[in-house]
Amino acid sequence: MRPIRRFSIATLAIPVAMVMLTGPVGASATVQVISTDPLTSSTGQHQTEVEPDTFAVGATIVSAFQVGRIYNGGAAAVGWATSTDGGSNWSHGLLPGLTQAAPSPGPYSRATDPSVAYDAKHGQWIVATLAMNGTVGVGVAVNRSSDGSTWGNAILAASKGSNADKDWIVCDNTATSPNYGNCYIEYDDNGAGDLIYNARSTDGGQHWSTPVATTDSAHGIGGQPLVNANGVVIVPIDNAAETGLLSYRSTDGGQTWGSTTKVTSFPHHRVHANLRDGNLVSAEMDGNGTVYVVWEDCRFRTRCSSNDIVVATSSDGLTWSGPFRVPIDATTSTVDHFIPGIAADSTVSGANPHLALTYYFYPVANCTASNCQLQVGQISSSSGLSGWGAPTTLTSTPMRTRWLAKTSQGRMVGDYISTSYVSGNPVAAFPIATAPDSVFHEPMAAGGA
């Protein structure tokens, strides 16, 4: 059985020191540290913050992430960081009533896999995470907030299955949708071979339906549900082996979920230097209702020598185009690209959708732990897949993987990172690191080109 990926949460509002980093010469990028691990307990590796998700509405962006990563799964707490001015200034803290390490302790020993959504109908920010006791996923818990900064205690939203894993949340925010105000959670049961489950809420995340499987009882991991203007929920997801892309959907507000469609396989170059990398997808929807799904893929490289970031698109979740290669650099380069987080500006429709992609990379794919140079890049387009500009390196100093939190699956920045459009500008959240001493120094950062 594949080891599960998890982390944990707590409550606290701590002023954050804004450490500014600038990109290399010629790059117009500003990155700031938005949160550092405040915990000093024996639980977890301090100071580590990894695996962020983000969601933005207007000028407000909320991120959630692991705090105090634990070697064999999960973390001591899950943190939040919120900006209400487009990413210039941030507040941060720990979610309450979830884990025992939190300042307002909850019933669970660990938590992991945070995902952020906003329910416009009910005026609620919602962070969904996997609640854990030891290495077992008890279920999916949610914390709610009306402002993104003051959070209520965790509510157990879904507990069906023997070992929950890799949850994600989305809400239907189209006022004309027949399912306006519905929120949807997707997760899998690792104890049943990653059997996929789905649950819904119609009251802002206070109560949730009994989780149900897809029509074909599909198995998968790392799904990222999206909702179009007609209320159709589309879920791109890895297959259980993490070797290909599936998709399924609901057309009745989450009461039932259709069978999966096989989209494509994932030819993959193993990322070097013992970096944890499961090749999960990242998915977003633009203002036209087009779904963009990205992952790392070596099909365009001779002898699969390194990974590009590739993208597939769909307007209905059934028929897909691609994969198309994102032209970050030439296919003859030595660069290896991985752990992508894509954003699509949902406020822009028409012929020129706005896209942004953040990713980690090694300048030289065939490297070792002693010389791999881990960096963060970003590339954007103002005209869909045909208008990619020049990439920008967001990190000023290359990182070594030995500076990152240890896990049973390798050194960790996260199984995913995230990018969101905030007032028309892409803002990404991602861990950065400097050399450890008695503790790690792997805080959460945010920024964009």
Secondary structure, DSSP 4 states (H G I P E B T S, - for coil): -PPP---B---EE------EEE-STT---EEEEEE-----SSSSEEEEEEEEEEEEETTEEEEEEEEEE-TTS-EEEEEEEEESSTTSS-EEEE-SSSBTTSSS--SBSEEEEEEEEEETTTTEEEEEEEEEETTEEEEEEEEEESSSSS-PPPEEEE--SSSEEEEEEEE---TTSTTTT-EEEEEEEGGGTSEEEEEEESSTTSS-PPPB--TT--BEE----EE-TTS-EEEEEEETTSSEEEEEEESSTTS-----EEEEE---PPPSTTB------EEEE-TT--EEEEEEE-TTSGGG-SPEEEEEEESSSSS-EEEEE--SS-TTS--EEEEEEEEE-TT--SS---EEEEEEEESSSS--TTT--BEEEEEEESSGGG-B---EE--SS-B-GGGSBP-TTSBBS-S--EEEEETTEEEEEEE--B--SSS-BB-EEEEE-
